[in-house]
Amino acid sequence: MRNASLPTAADLEAALREALAPTQLEVIDESSAHAGHAGANAQGRGSHFRVRIASPLFDGKPRLARHRLVYDALQVFIAQGLHAIAIEVL
């Protein structure tokens, strides 16, 4: 996998804002903490991210359904090599 095809935190943030209209959103690239993985680089692109998100689309949905909404919004990046997403629903 070439690092150039990996997403940036800004890429993920834009996709999540468009799909889920969050009221709170923080995307943190944790790739540098995973030395030895393809996403551990200093180029601003990564494979391991933490997403902290609140959205009105989550209202009344169980945890699994909320996580599915996040994964669905980021599916294009998963296909590009996004390896790990830690999701914190606020």
PLY file of the C-alpha trace (Angstrom):
ply
format ascii 1.0
element vertex 90
property float x
property float y
property float z
element edge 89
property int vertex1
property int vertex2
end_header
0.00 0.00 0.00
1.33 3.39 -0.94
0.96 6.02 1.76
-0.23 8.52 -0.86
-3.52 6.61 -1.11
-4.14 6.71 2.65
-6.55 9.36 3.95
-5.82 12.39 6.10
-7.73 13.40 9.21
-9.24 16.23 7.13
-10.49 13.69 4.55
-12.28 11.71 7.26
-13.64 14.85 8.88
-15.12 16.09 5.59
-16.80 12.75 4.88
-18.24 12.53 8.39
-19.53 16.12 8.27
-21.25 15.47 4.95
-22.81 12.14 5.92
-23.69 12.66 9.57
-24.00 16.43 10.16
-22.27 16.11 13.55
-22.76 18.59 16.35
-19.33 17.61 17.71
-16.47 16.03 15.79
-12.82 15.35 16.43
-10.69 13.15 14.17
-7.27 12.19 15.53
-4.61 10.46 13.44
-3.01 7.86 15.73
-0.99 6.19 12.98
2.38 7.28 14.34
1.72 5.20 17.47
1.60 2.06 15.32
5.21 1.70 14.21
5.67 -1.07 11.69
2.23 -0.60 10.13
1.86 0.94 6.68
0.20 4.02 8.12
3.02 4.95 10.50
4.48 7.91 8.66
5.07 11.64 8.95
3.29 12.54 5.73
-0.05 13.51 7.26
-1.77 10.41 5.91
-2.63 7.44 8.04
-4.30 4.14 8.67
-5.26 4.41 12.37
-7.70 7.09 13.50
-9.79 7.94 16.54
-13.17 9.57 15.87
-15.07 11.40 18.60
-18.50 12.28 17.28
-22.00 13.38 18.24
-24.79 13.54 15.67
-28.55 13.92 15.78
-28.66 10.92 13.42
-27.57 8.79 16.39
-30.65 9.64 18.45
-32.58 6.54 19.48
-30.10 4.17 17.84
-28.15 1.50 19.72
-24.36 1.66 19.88
-23.84 -0.83 17.05
-26.11 1.15 14.70
-24.25 4.37 15.53
-20.91 2.72 14.75
-22.29 1.36 11.49
-23.23 4.89 10.43
-19.64 6.00 11.02
-18.19 3.00 9.17
-20.59 3.56 6.26
-19.51 7.20 5.98
-15.84 6.14 5.89
-16.17 3.09 3.62
-14.29 4.68 0.72
-11.27 5.19 3.00
-11.45 1.64 4.34
-11.14 0.49 0.73
-8.03 2.71 0.41
-6.27 1.15 3.39
-7.78 2.73 6.49
-7.01 -0.05 8.93
-8.37 0.95 12.33
-11.05 3.35 13.53
-11.63 3.84 17.23
-15.08 5.37 17.59
-16.21 7.35 20.60
-19.84 8.36 20.31
-20.51 11.45 22.43
0 1
1 2
2 3
3 4
4 5
5 6
6 7
7 8
8 9
9 10
10 11
11 12
12 13
13 14
14 15
15 16
16 17
17 18
18 19
19 20
20 21
21 22
22 23
23 24
24 25
25 26
26 27
27 28
28 29
29 30
30 31
31 32
32 33
33 34
34 35
35 36
36 37
37 38
38 39
39 40
40 41
41 42
42 43
43 44
44 45
45 46
46 47
47 48
48 49
49 50
50 51
51 52
52 53
53 54
54 55
55 56
56 57
57 58
58 59
59 60
60 61
61 62
62 63
63 64
64 65
65 66
66 67
67 68
68 69
69 70
70 71
71 72
72 73
73 74
74 75
75 76
76 77
77 78
78 79
79 80
80 81
81 82
82 83
83 84
84 85
85 86
86 87
87 88
88 89
